[in-house]
Amino acid sequence: MSDGPKRRGNPNMRKGAPSVNPHGRKAGARDTLSKQFIADLAEAWESYGVSVLKTMAAEDPSGFVKVVTSLQPKQVEVDVTETMSEEQLIARIRELAANLGLEADLPFDSQTQRKPTAH
């Protein structure tokens, strides 16, 4: 039998009671550590960054891809309030494809019609 709902966290900590660690962490200690870590990381990147990426891409391609994908946003918001005609959409797609070097991969020909598919 239980005497009520279980409390979460440290059972020694009670609201209004004295702290179980009265000295605690020094003010700014975490911030100092973070700043130093970022500075060290920047220094290492300046020294080894590009060469390490090239080595990783050659020796561990799947790990390299994981690093790249971890930097991509997990969620993308799209605003669809603007209405565009089909011709305007196709023109925008062509512009974006040209910027990415993917013009040849577009699924429609120069007449803005879809390419026939071979089955």
Backbone atoms as SQL, in Angstrom:
CREATE TABLE atoms (id INTEGER PRIMARY KEY, chain TEXT, resi INTEGER, resn TEXT, atom TEXT, x REAL, y REAL, z REAL);
INSERT INTO atoms VALUES
  (1, 'A', 1, 'MET', 'N', 0.847, -1.177, 0.000),
  (2, 'A', 1, 'MET', 'CA', 0.000, 0.000, 0.000),
  (3, 'A', 1, 'MET', 'C', 0.890, 1.237, 0.000),
  (4, 'A', 2, 'SER', 'N', 0.414, 2.273, -0.639),
  (5, 'A', 2, 'SER', 'CA', 1.211, 3.490, -0.641),
  (6, 'A', 2, 'SER', 'C', 0.485, 4.562, 0.152),
  (7, 'A', 3, 'ASP', 'N', 1.247, 5.498, 0.645),
  (8, 'A', 3, 'ASP', 'CA', 0.690, 6.572, 1.468),
  (9, 'A', 3, 'ASP', 'C', 0.328, 7.799, 0.633),
  (10, 'A', 4, 'GLY', 'N', 0.310, 7.657, -0.672),
  (11, 'A', 4, 'GLY', 'CA', -0.016, 8.787, -1.535),
  (12, 'A', 4, 'GLY', 'C', 0.850, 8.760, -2.778),
  (13, 'A', 5, 'PRO', 'N', 0.738, 9.785, -3.605),
  (14, 'A', 5, 'PRO', 'CA', 1.522, 9.810, -4.844),
  (15, 'A', 5, 'PRO', 'C', 3.010, 9.924, -4.547),
  (16, 'A', 6, 'LYS', 'N', 3.801, 9.274, -5.397),
  (17, 'A', 6, 'LYS', 'CA', 5.258, 9.350, -5.227),
  (18, 'A', 6, 'LYS', 'C', 5.753, 10.730, -5.616),
  (19, 'A', 7, 'ARG', 'N', 6.716, 11.222, -4.851),
  (20, 'A', 7, 'ARG', 'CA', 7.321, 12.508, -5.163),
  (21, 'A', 7, 'ARG', 'C', 8.483, 12.285, -6.126),
  (22, 'A', 8, 'ARG', 'N', 8.639, 13.184, -7.055),
  (23, 'A', 8, 'ARG', 'CA', 9.740, 13.107, -7.996),
  (24, 'A', 8, 'ARG', 'C', 10.913, 13.914, -7.463),
  (25, 'A', 9, 'GLY', 'N', 12.112, 13.544, -7.893),
  (26, 'A', 9, 'GLY', 'CA', 13.295, 14.314, -7.540),
  (27, 'A', 9, 'GLY', 'C', 13.932, 13.868, -6.248),
  (28, 'A', 10, 'ASN', 'N', 14.752, 14.711, -5.701),
  (29, 'A', 10, 'ASN', 'CA', 15.508, 14.421, -4.489),
  (30, 'A', 10, 'ASN', 'C', 14.586, 14.481, -3.272),
  (31, 'A', 11, 'PRO', 'N', 14.436, 13.364, -2.528),
  (32, 'A', 11, 'PRO', 'CA', 13.534, 13.373, -1.378),
  (33, 'A', 11, 'PRO', 'C', 14.026, 14.255, -0.236),
  (34, 'A', 12, 'ASN', 'N', 15.298, 14.623, -0.246),
  (35, 'A', 12, 'ASN', 'CA', 15.840, 15.474, 0.807),
  (36, 'A', 12, 'ASN', 'C', 15.512, 16.953, 0.591),
  (37, 'A', 13, 'MET', 'N', 15.061, 17.291, -0.588),
  (38, 'A', 13, 'MET', 'CA', 14.758, 18.693, -0.882),
  (39, 'A', 13, 'MET', 'C', 13.279, 18.954, -0.619),
  (40, 'A', 14, 'ARG', 'N', 12.991, 19.848, 0.260),
  (41, 'A', 14, 'ARG', 'CA', 11.626, 20.221, 0.616),
  (42, 'A', 14, 'ARG', 'C', 11.467, 21.721, 0.427),
  (43, 'A', 15, 'LYS', 'N', 10.308, 22.112, -0.027),
  (44, 'A', 15, 'LYS', 'CA', 10.045, 23.524, -0.233),
  (45, 'A', 15, 'LYS', 'C', 10.170, 24.268, 1.100),
  (46, 'A', 16, 'GLY', 'N', 10.960, 25.322, 1.100),
  (47, 'A', 16, 'GLY', 'CA', 11.145, 26.138, 2.288),
  (48, 'A', 16, 'GLY', 'C', 12.228, 25.625, 3.219),
  (49, 'A', 17, 'ALA', 'N', 12.754, 24.421, 2.942),
  (50, 'A', 17, 'ALA', 'CA', 13.812, 23.860, 3.794),
  (51, 'A', 17, 'ALA', 'C', 15.159, 24.410, 3.340),
  (52, 'A', 18, 'PRO', 'N', 16.169, 24.351, 4.217),
  (53, 'A', 18, 'PRO', 'CA', 17.498, 24.800, 3.798),
  (54, 'A', 18, 'PRO', 'C', 18.028, 23.920, 2.660),
  (55, 'A', 19, 'SER', 'N', 18.867, 24.490, 1.839),
  (56, 'A', 19, 'SER', 'CA', 19.438, 23.782, 0.700),
  (57, 'A', 19, 'SER', 'C', 20.320, 22.629, 1.162),
  (58, 'A', 20, 'VAL', 'N', 20.262, 21.512, 0.428),
  (59, 'A', 20, 'VAL', 'CA', 21.131, 20.385, 0.746),
  (60, 'A', 20, 'VAL', 'C', 22.552, 20.622, 0.239),
  (61, 'A', 21, 'ASN', 'N', 22.735, 21.644, -0.589),
  (62, 'A', 21, 'ASN', 'CA', 24.050, 22.025, -1.096),
  (63, 'A', 21, 'ASN', 'C', 24.154, 23.549, -0.979),
  (64, 'A', 22, 'PRO', 'N', 24.386, 24.058, 0.222),
  (65, 'A', 22, 'PRO', 'CA', 24.310, 25.499, 0.429),
  (66, 'A', 22, 'PRO', 'C', 25.335, 26.311, -0.362),
  (67, 'A', 23, 'HIS', 'N', 26.465, 25.708, -0.676),
  (68, 'A', 23, 'HIS', 'CA', 27.484, 26.459, -1.414),
  (69, 'A', 23, 'HIS', 'C', 27.208, 26.446, -2.915),
  (70, 'A', 24, 'GLY', 'N', 26.650, 25.375, -3.424),
  (71, 'A', 24, 'GLY', 'CA', 26.265, 25.299, -4.826),
  (72, 'A', 24, 'GLY', 'C', 27.405, 25.568, -5.787),
  (73, 'A', 25, 'ARG', 'N', 27.051, 25.715, -7.034),
  (74, 'A', 25, 'ARG', 'CA', 28.025, 26.025, -8.075),
  (75, 'A', 25, 'ARG', 'C', 28.303, 27.524, -8.048),
  (76, 'A', 26, 'LYS', 'N', 29.531, 27.879, -8.292),
  (77, 'A', 26, 'LYS', 'CA', 29.900, 29.287, -8.303),
  (78, 'A', 26, 'LYS', 'C', 29.152, 30.004, -9.425),
  (79, 'A', 27, 'ALA', 'N', 28.773, 31.239, -9.190),
  (80, 'A', 27, 'ALA', 'CA', 28.071, 32.028, -10.195),
  (81, 'A', 27, 'ALA', 'C', 28.937, 32.174, -11.438),
  (82, 'A', 28, 'GLY', 'N', 28.369, 31.883, -12.579),
  (83, 'A', 28, 'GLY', 'CA', 29.080, 32.032, -13.843),
  (84, 'A', 28, 'GLY', 'C', 29.992, 30.881, -14.202),
  (85, 'A', 29, 'ALA', 'N', 30.075, 29.839, -13.381),
  (86, 'A', 29, 'ALA', 'CA', 30.985, 28.722, -13.652),
  (87, 'A', 29, 'ALA', 'C', 30.610, 28.022, -14.951),
  (88, 'A', 30, 'ARG', 'N', 29.334, 27.776, -15.144),
  (89, 'A', 30, 'ARG', 'CA', 28.900, 27.093, -16.363),
  (90, 'A', 30, 'ARG', 'C', 29.148, 27.969, -17.588),
  (91, 'A', 31, 'ASP', 'N', 28.877, 29.255, -17.455),
  (92, 'A', 31, 'ASP', 'CA', 29.093, 30.178, -18.559),
  (93, 'A', 31, 'ASP', 'C', 30.562, 30.240, -18.939),
  (94, 'A', 32, 'THR', 'N', 31.447, 30.260, -17.933),
  (95, 'A', 32, 'THR', 'CA', 32.890, 30.284, -18.191),
  (96, 'A', 32, 'THR', 'C', 33.318, 29.019, -18.929),
  (97, 'A', 33, 'LEU', 'N', 32.809, 27.874, -18.488),
  (98, 'A', 33, 'LEU', 'CA', 33.126, 26.610, -19.149),
  (99, 'A', 33, 'LEU', 'C', 32.643, 26.616, -20.596),
  (100, 'A', 34, 'SER', 'N', 31.428, 27.076, -20.816),
  (101, 'A', 34, 'SER', 'CA', 30.874, 27.119, -22.172),
  (102, 'A', 34, 'SER', 'C', 31.700, 28.017, -23.080),
  (103, 'A', 35, 'LYS', 'N', 32.062, 29.186, -22.578),
  (104, 'A', 35, 'LYS', 'CA', 32.861, 30.115, -23.393),
  (105, 'A', 35, 'LYS', 'C', 34.216, 29.504, -23.741),
  (106, 'A', 36, 'GLN', 'N', 34.863, 28.864, -22.771),
  (107, 'A', 36, 'GLN', 'CA', 36.163, 28.252, -23.014),
  (108, 'A', 36, 'GLN', 'C', 36.039, 27.105, -24.016),
  (109, 'A', 37, 'PHE', 'N', 34.981, 26.288, -23.867),
  (110, 'A', 37, 'PHE', 'CA', 34.769, 25.178, -24.795),
  (111, 'A', 37, 'PHE', 'C', 34.583, 25.682, -26.216),
  (112, 'A', 38, 'ILE', 'N', 33.771, 26.710, -26.395),
  (113, 'A', 38, 'ILE', 'CA', 33.535, 27.269, -27.731),
  (114, 'A', 38, 'ILE', 'C', 34.831, 27.836, -28.301),
  (115, 'A', 39, 'ALA', 'N', 35.629, 28.496, -27.479),
  (116, 'A', 39, 'ALA', 'CA', 36.909, 29.045, -27.941),
  (117, 'A', 39, 'ALA', 'C', 37.848, 27.918, -28.376),
  (118, 'A', 40, 'ASP', 'N', 37.919, 26.851, -27.576),
  (119, 'A', 40, 'ASP', 'CA', 38.768, 25.701, -27.924),
  (120, 'A', 40, 'ASP', 'C', 38.274, 25.024, -29.197),
  (121, 'A', 41, 'LEU', 'N', 36.955, 24.888, -29.326),
  (122, 'A', 41, 'LEU', 'CA', 36.374, 24.279, -30.519),
  (123, 'A', 41, 'LEU', 'C', 36.699, 25.108, -31.759),
  (124, 'A', 42, 'ALA', 'N', 36.589, 26.421, -31.641),
  (125, 'A', 42, 'ALA', 'CA', 36.909, 27.299, -32.771),
  (126, 'A', 42, 'ALA', 'C', 38.376, 27.175, -33.162),
  (127, 'A', 43, 'GLU', 'N', 39.242, 27.090, -32.176),
  (128, 'A', 43, 'GLU', 'CA', 40.674, 26.946, -32.453),
  (129, 'A', 43, 'GLU', 'C', 40.970, 25.617, -33.164),
  (130, 'A', 44, 'ALA', 'N', 40.341, 24.538, -32.688),
  (131, 'A', 44, 'ALA', 'CA', 40.530, 23.229, -33.325),
  (132, 'A', 44, 'ALA', 'C', 39.975, 23.238, -34.746),
  (133, 'A', 45, 'TRP', 'N', 38.849, 23.898, -34.940),
  (134, 'A', 45, 'TRP', 'CA', 38.262, 23.969, -36.286),
  (135, 'A', 45, 'TRP', 'C', 39.191, 24.715, -37.234),
  (136, 'A', 46, 'GLU', 'N', 39.766, 25.819, -36.762),
  (137, 'A', 46, 'GLU', 'CA', 40.700, 26.579, -37.593),
  (138, 'A', 46, 'GLU', 'C', 41.897, 25.721, -37.995),
  (139, 'A', 47, 'SER', 'N', 42.371, 24.889, -37.085),
  (140, 'A', 47, 'SER', 'CA', 43.553, 24.075, -37.355),
  (141, 'A', 47, 'SER', 'C', 43.250, 22.833, -38.196),
  (142, 'A', 48, 'TYR', 'N', 42.146, 22.147, -37.892),
  (143, 'A', 48, 'TYR', 'CA', 41.922, 20.828, -38.486),
  (144, 'A', 48, 'TYR', 'C', 40.605, 20.664, -39.233),
  (145, 'A', 49, 'GLY', 'N', 39.708, 21.600, -39.130),
  (146, 'A', 49, 'GLY', 'CA', 38.343, 21.438, -39.610),
  (147, 'A', 49, 'GLY', 'C', 38.172, 20.861, -40.993),
  (148, 'A', 50, 'VAL', 'N', 38.667, 21.545, -42.004),
  (149, 'A', 50, 'VAL', 'CA', 38.438, 21.119, -43.377),
  (150, 'A', 50, 'VAL', 'C', 39.134, 19.787, -43.664),
  (151, 'A', 51, 'SER', 'N', 40.358, 19.626, -43.203),
  (152, 'A', 51, 'SER', 'CA', 41.069, 18.370, -43.476),
  (153, 'A', 51, 'SER', 'C', 40.388, 17.185, -42.785),
  (154, 'A', 52, 'VAL', 'N', 39.864, 17.399, -41.573),
  (155, 'A', 52, 'VAL', 'CA', 39.157, 16.321, -40.871),
  (156, 'A', 52, 'VAL', 'C', 37.875, 15.964, -41.611),
  (157, 'A', 53, 'LEU', 'N', 37.159, 16.959, -42.113),
  (158, 'A', 53, 'LEU', 'CA', 35.939, 16.680, -42.874),
  (159, 'A', 53, 'LEU', 'C', 36.247, 15.874, -44.132),
  (160, 'A', 54, 'LYS', 'N', 37.311, 16.244, -44.824),
  (161, 'A', 54, 'LYS', 'CA', 37.691, 15.510, -46.037),
  (162, 'A', 54, 'LYS', 'C', 38.079, 14.073, -45.698),
  (163, 'A', 55, 'THR', 'N', 38.839, 13.897, -44.632),
  (164, 'A', 55, 'THR', 'CA', 39.230, 12.548, -44.214),
  (165, 'A', 55, 'THR', 'C', 38.004, 11.737, -43.827),
  (166, 'A', 56, 'MET', 'N', 37.101, 12.348, -43.078),
  (167, 'A', 56, 'MET', 'CA', 35.887, 11.642, -42.653),
  (168, 'A', 56, 'MET', 'C', 35.028, 11.270, -43.855),
  (169, 'A', 57, 'ALA', 'N', 34.883, 12.169, -44.808),
  (170, 'A', 57, 'ALA', 'CA', 34.081, 11.887, -46.000),
  (171, 'A', 57, 'ALA', 'C', 34.660, 10.706, -46.768),
  (172, 'A', 58, 'ALA', 'N', 35.990, 10.591, -46.817),
  (173, 'A', 58, 'ALA', 'CA', 36.632, 9.497, -47.547),
  (174, 'A', 58, 'ALA', 'C', 36.608, 8.188, -46.762),
  (175, 'A', 59, 'GLU', 'N', 36.851, 8.254, -45.454),
  (176, 'A', 59, 'GLU', 'CA', 36.997, 7.032, -44.663),
  (177, 'A', 59, 'GLU', 'C', 35.718, 6.567, -43.975),
  (178, 'A', 60, 'ASP', 'N', 34.803, 7.472, -43.695),
  (179, 'A', 60, 'ASP', 'CA', 33.560, 7.119, -43.002),
  (180, 'A', 60, 'ASP', 'C', 32.404, 7.906, -43.618),
  (181, 'A', 61, 'PRO', 'N', 32.023, 7.564, -44.853),
  (182, 'A', 61, 'PRO', 'CA', 30.981, 8.342, -45.534),
  (183, 'A', 61, 'PRO', 'C', 29.651, 8.364, -44.785),
  (184, 'A', 62, 'SER', 'N', 29.263, 7.246, -44.157),
  (185, 'A', 62, 'SER', 'CA', 27.979, 7.243, -43.448),
  (186, 'A', 62, 'SER', 'C', 28.030, 8.165, -42.229),
  (187, 'A', 63, 'GLY', 'N', 29.140, 8.192, -41.520),
  (188, 'A', 63, 'GLY', 'CA', 29.299, 9.116, -40.395),
  (189, 'A', 63, 'GLY', 'C', 29.295, 10.559, -40.868),
  (190, 'A', 64, 'PHE', 'N', 29.908, 10.803, -42.018),
  (191, 'A', 64, 'PHE', 'CA', 29.937, 12.139, -42.596),
  (192, 'A', 64, 'PHE', 'C', 28.517, 12.606, -42.914),
  (193, 'A', 65, 'VAL', 'N', 27.730, 11.708, -43.524),
  (194, 'A', 65, 'VAL', 'CA', 26.345, 12.050, -43.854),
  (195, 'A', 65, 'VAL', 'C', 25.541, 12.312, -42.574),
  (196, 'A', 66, 'LYS', 'N', 25.793, 11.546, -41.522),
  (197, 'A', 66, 'LYS', 'CA', 25.100, 11.776, -40.249),
  (198, 'A', 66, 'LYS', 'C', 25.413, 13.160, -39.701),
  (199, 'A', 67, 'VAL', 'N', 26.666, 13.574, -39.800),
  (200, 'A', 67, 'VAL', 'CA', 27.041, 14.908, -39.331),
  (201, 'A', 67, 'VAL', 'C', 26.299, 15.974, -40.127),
  (202, 'A', 68, 'VAL', 'N', 26.299, 15.818, -41.445),
  (203, 'A', 68, 'VAL', 'CA', 25.637, 16.804, -42.300),
  (204, 'A', 68, 'VAL', 'C', 24.144, 16.870, -41.991),
  (205, 'A', 69, 'THR', 'N', 23.492, 15.705, -41.892),
  (206, 'A', 69, 'THR', 'CA', 22.056, 15.705, -41.635),
  (207, 'A', 69, 'THR', 'C', 21.725, 16.213, -40.236),
  (208, 'A', 70, 'SER', 'N', 22.626, 16.027, -39.286),
  (209, 'A', 70, 'SER', 'CA', 22.350, 16.530, -37.936),
  (210, 'A', 70, 'SER', 'C', 22.340, 18.052, -37.902),
  (211, 'A', 71, 'LEU', 'N', 22.965, 18.681, -38.887),
  (212, 'A', 71, 'LEU', 'CA', 22.994, 20.139, -38.940),
  (213, 'A', 71, 'LEU', 'C', 21.790, 20.734, -39.659),
  (214, 'A', 72, 'GLN', 'N', 21.021, 19.889, -40.334),
  (215, 'A', 72, 'GLN', 'CA', 19.848, 20.362, -41.059),
  (216, 'A', 72, 'GLN', 'C', 18.701, 20.601, -40.085),
  (217, 'A', 73, 'PRO', 'N', 17.838, 21.560, -40.388),
  (218, 'A', 73, 'PRO', 'CA', 16.701, 21.791, -39.492),
  (219, 'A', 73, 'PRO', 'C', 15.784, 20.575, -39.466),
  (220, 'A', 74, 'LYS', 'N', 15.249, 20.281, -38.300),
  (221, 'A', 74, 'LYS', 'CA', 14.359, 19.129, -38.141),
  (222, 'A', 74, 'LYS', 'C', 12.971, 19.441, -38.686),
  (223, 'A', 75, 'GLN', 'N', 12.622, 20.706, -38.703),
  (224, 'A', 75, 'GLN', 'CA', 11.295, 21.115, -39.121),
  (225, 'A', 75, 'GLN', 'C', 11.426, 22.359, -39.982),
  (226, 'A', 76, 'VAL', 'N', 10.666, 22.415, -41.059),
  (227, 'A', 76, 'VAL', 'CA', 10.683, 23.566, -41.944),
  (228, 'A', 76, 'VAL', 'C', 9.265, 24.109, -42.025),
  (229, 'A', 77, 'GLU', 'N', 9.113, 25.402, -41.803),
  (230, 'A', 77, 'GLU', 'CA', 7.800, 26.022, -41.903),
  (231, 'A', 77, 'GLU', 'C', 7.643, 26.621, -43.292),
  (232, 'A', 78, 'VAL', 'N', 6.479, 26.384, -43.877),
  (233, 'A', 78, 'VAL', 'CA', 6.192, 26.878, -45.219),
  (234, 'A', 78, 'VAL', 'C', 4.966, 27.770, -45.149),
  (235, 'A', 79, 'ASP', 'N', 5.068, 28.945, -45.721),
  (236, 'A', 79, 'ASP', 'CA', 3.942, 29.865, -45.766),
  (237, 'A', 79, 'ASP', 'C', 3.269, 29.720, -47.117),
  (238, 'A', 80, 'VAL', 'N', 2.040, 29.267, -47.126),
  (239, 'A', 80, 'VAL', 'CA', 1.333, 29.025, -48.387),
  (240, 'A', 80, 'VAL', 'C', 0.229, 30.051, -48.618),
  (241, 'A', 81, 'THR', 'N', 0.381, 31.221, -48.045),
  (242, 'A', 81, 'THR', 'CA', -0.649, 32.240, -48.218),
  (243, 'A', 81, 'THR', 'C', -0.605, 32.856, -49.609),
  (244, 'A', 82, 'GLU', 'N', 0.551, 32.796, -50.270),
  (245, 'A', 82, 'GLU', 'CA', 0.685, 33.363, -51.608),
  (246, 'A', 82, 'GLU', 'C', 0.149, 32.371, -52.627),
  (247, 'A', 83, 'THR', 'N', -0.704, 32.838, -53.524),
  (248, 'A', 83, 'THR', 'CA', -1.214, 31.959, -54.572),
  (249, 'A', 83, 'THR', 'C', -0.464, 32.249, -55.857),
  (250, 'A', 84, 'MET', 'N', -0.044, 31.188, -56.525),
  (251, 'A', 84, 'MET', 'CA', 0.690, 31.319, -57.773),
  (252, 'A', 84, 'MET', 'C', 0.015, 30.451, -58.829),
  (253, 'A', 85, 'SER', 'N', 0.075, 30.921, -60.069),
  (254, 'A', 85, 'SER', 'CA', -0.452, 30.110, -61.162),
  (255, 'A', 85, 'SER', 'C', 0.522, 28.957, -61.416),
  (256, 'A', 86, 'GLU', 'N', 0.082, 27.986, -62.208),
  (257, 'A', 86, 'GLU', 'CA', 0.952, 26.853, -62.522),
  (258, 'A', 86, 'GLU', 'C', 2.207, 27.325, -63.255),
  (259, 'A', 87, 'GLU', 'N', 2.050, 28.286, -64.153),
  (260, 'A', 87, 'GLU', 'CA', 3.202, 28.811, -64.893),
  (261, 'A', 87, 'GLU', 'C', 4.191, 29.496, -63.945),
  (262, 'A', 88, 'GLN', 'N', 3.670, 30.261, -62.972),
  (263, 'A', 88, 'GLN', 'CA', 4.542, 30.920, -62.008),
  (264, 'A', 88, 'GLN', 'C', 5.274, 29.895, -61.138),
  (265, 'A', 89, 'LEU', 'N', 4.567, 28.840, -60.735),
  (266, 'A', 89, 'LEU', 'CA', 5.199, 27.790, -59.945),
  (267, 'A', 89, 'LEU', 'C', 6.312, 27.116, -60.724),
  (268, 'A', 90, 'ILE', 'N', 6.047, 26.806, -61.981),
  (269, 'A', 90, 'ILE', 'CA', 7.057, 26.147, -62.817),
  (270, 'A', 90, 'ILE', 'C', 8.261, 27.065, -63.009),
  (271, 'A', 91, 'ALA', 'N', 8.017, 28.364, -63.213),
  (272, 'A', 91, 'ALA', 'CA', 9.121, 29.317, -63.367),
  (273, 'A', 91, 'ALA', 'C', 9.958, 29.359, -62.087),
  (274, 'A', 92, 'ARG', 'N', 9.295, 29.338, -60.939),
  (275, 'A', 92, 'ARG', 'CA', 10.017, 29.363, -59.657),
  (276, 'A', 92, 'ARG', 'C', 10.815, 28.080, -59.455),
  (277, 'A', 93, 'ILE', 'N', 10.214, 26.946, -59.818),
  (278, 'A', 93, 'ILE', 'CA', 10.917, 25.661, -59.717),
  (279, 'A', 93, 'ILE', 'C', 12.140, 25.662, -60.616),
  (280, 'A', 94, 'ARG', 'N', 12.000, 26.186, -61.833),
  (281, 'A', 94, 'ARG', 'CA', 13.150, 26.265, -62.754),
  (282, 'A', 94, 'ARG', 'C', 14.259, 27.140, -62.163),
  (283, 'A', 95, 'GLU', 'N', 13.877, 28.261, -61.557),
  (284, 'A', 95, 'GLU', 'CA', 14.858, 29.165, -60.953),
  (285, 'A', 95, 'GLU', 'C', 15.606, 28.470, -59.815),
  (286, 'A', 96, 'LEU', 'N', 14.870, 27.797, -58.946),
  (287, 'A', 96, 'LEU', 'CA', 15.506, 27.086, -57.838),
  (288, 'A', 96, 'LEU', 'C', 16.383, 25.939, -58.338),
  (289, 'A', 97, 'ALA', 'N', 15.906, 25.207, -59.345),
  (290, 'A', 97, 'ALA', 'CA', 16.685, 24.095, -59.909),
  (291, 'A', 97, 'ALA', 'C', 17.975, 24.614, -60.544),
  (292, 'A', 98, 'ALA', 'N', 17.891, 25.756, -61.229),
  (293, 'A', 98, 'ALA', 'CA', 19.092, 26.335, -61.842),
  (294, 'A', 98, 'ALA', 'C', 20.109, 26.708, -60.766),
  (295, 'A', 99, 'ASN', 'N', 19.631, 27.248, -59.648),
  (296, 'A', 99, 'ASN', 'CA', 20.539, 27.605, -58.549),
  (297, 'A', 99, 'ASN', 'C', 21.217, 26.376, -57.954),
  (298, 'A', 100, 'LEU', 'N', 20.519, 25.232, -57.997),
  (299, 'A', 100, 'LEU', 'CA', 21.071, 23.995, -57.441),
  (300, 'A', 100, 'LEU', 'C', 21.768, 23.137, -58.496),
  (301, 'A', 101, 'GLY', 'N', 21.746, 23.572, -59.753),
  (302, 'A', 101, 'GLY', 'CA', 22.372, 22.801, -60.821),
  (303, 'A', 101, 'GLY', 'C', 21.585, 21.550, -61.186),
  (304, 'A', 102, 'LEU', 'N', 20.271, 21.605, -61.068),
  (305, 'A', 102, 'LEU', 'CA', 19.433, 20.430, -61.307),
  (306, 'A', 102, 'LEU', 'C', 18.472, 20.615, -62.479),
  (307, 'A', 103, 'GLU', 'N', 18.783, 21.527, -63.400),
  (308, 'A', 103, 'GLU', 'CA', 17.859, 21.821, -64.488),
  (309, 'A', 103, 'GLU', 'C', 17.500, 20.580, -65.302),
  (310, 'A', 104, 'ALA', 'N', 18.466, 19.704, -65.538),
  (311, 'A', 104, 'ALA', 'CA', 18.237, 18.524, -66.373),
  (312, 'A', 104, 'ALA', 'C', 17.312, 17.517, -65.699),
  (313, 'A', 105, 'ASP', 'N', 17.149, 17.605, -64.409),
  (314, 'A', 105, 'ASP', 'CA', 16.330, 16.642, -63.678),
  (315, 'A', 105, 'ASP', 'C', 14.869, 17.045, -63.569),
  (316, 'A', 106, 'LEU', 'N', 14.500, 18.184, -64.138),
  (317, 'A', 106, 'LEU', 'CA', 13.112, 18.634, -64.027),
  (318, 'A', 106, 'LEU', 'C', 12.183, 17.717, -64.818),
  (319, 'A', 107, 'PRO', 'N', 10.982, 17.451, -64.291),
  (320, 'A', 107, 'PRO', 'CA', 10.069, 16.505, -64.929),
  (321, 'A', 107, 'PRO', 'C', 9.178, 17.105, -66.010),
  (322, 'A', 108, 'PHE', 'N', 9.567, 18.235, -66.617),
  (323, 'A', 108, 'PHE', 'CA', 8.774, 18.803, -67.707),
  (324, 'A', 108, 'PHE', 'C', 9.693, 19.430, -68.726),
  (325, 'A', 109, 'ASP', 'N', 9.193, 19.551, -69.968),
  (326, 'A', 109, 'ASP', 'CA', 10.022, 20.055, -71.068),
  (327, 'A', 109, 'ASP', 'C', 9.907, 21.573, -71.187),
  (328, 'A', 110, 'SER', 'N', 10.424, 22.131, -72.263),
  (329, 'A', 110, 'SER', 'CA', 10.472, 23.584, -72.428),
  (330, 'A', 110, 'SER', 'C', 9.095, 24.206, -72.625),
  (331, 'A', 111, 'GLN', 'N', 8.097, 23.411, -72.946),
  (332, 'A', 111, 'GLN', 'CA', 6.741, 23.934, -73.143),
  (333, 'A', 111, 'GLN', 'C', 5.959, 23.951, -71.826),
  (334, 'A', 112, 'THR', 'N', 6.648, 23.781, -70.703),
  (335, 'A', 112, 'THR', 'CA', 6.070, 23.712, -69.364),
  (336, 'A', 112, 'THR', 'C', 5.050, 22.595, -69.222),
  (337, 'A', 113, 'GLN', 'N', 5.219, 21.569, -70.027),
  (338, 'A', 113, 'GLN', 'CA', 4.372, 20.380, -69.908),
  (339, 'A', 113, 'GLN', 'C', 5.190, 19.283, -69.253),
  (340, 'A', 114, 'ARG', 'N', 4.522, 18.327, -68.690),
  (341, 'A', 114, 'ARG', 'CA', 5.230, 17.220, -68.076),
  (342, 'A', 114, 'ARG', 'C', 5.870, 16.352, -69.149),
  (343, 'A', 115, 'LYS', 'N', 7.053, 15.825, -68.848),
  (344, 'A', 115, 'LYS', 'CA', 7.696, 14.891, -69.764),
  (345, 'A', 115, 'LYS', 'C', 6.918, 13.597, -69.763),
  (346, 'A', 116, 'PRO', 'N', 6.778, 12.980, -70.932),
  (347, 'A', 116, 'PRO', 'CA', 6.097, 11.674, -70.945),
  (348, 'A', 116, 'PRO', 'C', 6.953, 10.657, -70.233),
  (349, 'A', 117, 'THR', 'N', 6.297, 9.762, -69.522),
  (350, 'A', 117, 'THR', 'CA', 7.034, 8.724, -68.816),
  (351, 'A', 117, 'THR', 'C', 7.001, 7.449, -69.627),
  (352, 'A', 118, 'ALA', 'N', 8.127, 6.765, -69.661),
  (353, 'A', 118, 'ALA', 'CA', 8.209, 5.503, -70.397),
  (354, 'A', 118, 'ALA', 'C', 7.915, 4.372, -69.426),
  (355, 'A', 119, 'HIS', 'N', 6.963, 3.537, -69.781),
  (356, 'A', 119, 'HIS', 'CA', 6.621, 2.379, -68.925),
  (357, 'A', 119, 'HIS', 'C', 6.915, 1.114, -69.656);
